């Protein structure tokens, strides 16, 4: 293990576009269902619904947060609807599972999705037994990343010392709040999002893909 990472005893991973390649475009299917949901709910065409969707995402962290604040949408109904997708684009990833198993310490998933959706993805990837817990949107009390409360709640719920934790996410804006409480941060720069200038100070490592990076740091373990 590189000296700079020897202190880490809690390895925390985002889900979508982090534990599987962005090229799978799995979240594109969820994204389209969110647009359709908004269009149906508010009687809008797809273009107007998508504009609202992206506005809420940037303003509130998730589309769901905007729908709850502005329209009182039931989060369970929304999540069940938009996550009702096929996952045949995902493949079993034995090398990633092996790398995660070799990491010294605890491993958790930290996602703005919900537990049923995360569970389906992890099983499909062959990671169903790789993590001790999934800290999902309900565990965050529906206040998603990058809200500071989400990170504090994660650490409190699972007894994590943030100074001894590492967090990996493909969304650069989700990393500065983790860095602010002492976590080591890794940005998976896979093309799913560009890092805004104000997020770069919160990134310790930038990698193109999770699996190869984990194997690289584990070479001497």
C-alpha positions, 0 to 999 in steps of 0.5 A: 500500500502506498505510504499516503494510504496506509492510514485508511481503514474505511473504504467508501464507494459511490455506486453509479458510474463508479463501481461500474464503467460510465460507458455502460450508460445504465444511469441514462435509463434512470435519467430518462425515466425521471424525465418521463415521471416529471412530464407525467406528473406536471403535464409537460413535454419532455424538453420542459420536464428535462429542464426542470429535472436538471435544474433541481439536480444542480440546485438540490443535489438530486432530482428527487429533492427538488420534487419533494421540496416543490411538489411534495412527491413521495420518495418511495413512489418516485424511486421505485418508478425511476429504478424500474430498469433492466440491468443487462448492460452490467457484467460480473466484474471478478477483478474488481471484486477481488481488489475490493476484497483485498483492501485492508479495512471496512468497505461501504457503499455511499449512494444517493440511490436507494437500497433495493436499486443498489442491491440489484447493481451489486449482485449483477456486478458480483459485489453482493458480498463485498460491502458491510453496508449500503448507506442510501438516500433513506439513511441520509434522511433524504438529504443527499450528497453533497449536503454536509449532513450526508457525510456526517450521518454516514460517519456517525451511523457506521462509526467511521473516523473520517481522518482514516477514511477514503471516499471514491466518487465519479461526481467531483462536486461530491468530494469537497464535503468529504475532504472538508471532514478529513477524508481522502478523496478519489475522483473517477474521471470517466467522462460522466462529469467534468470537475468544476474549478471549485471542486478540484481543491477537494480532490486528492487523487484522479483516476480513469477507472476504479478497478485498475487503480485499486490493483495498482495500489495493492501491488505490494500488499 
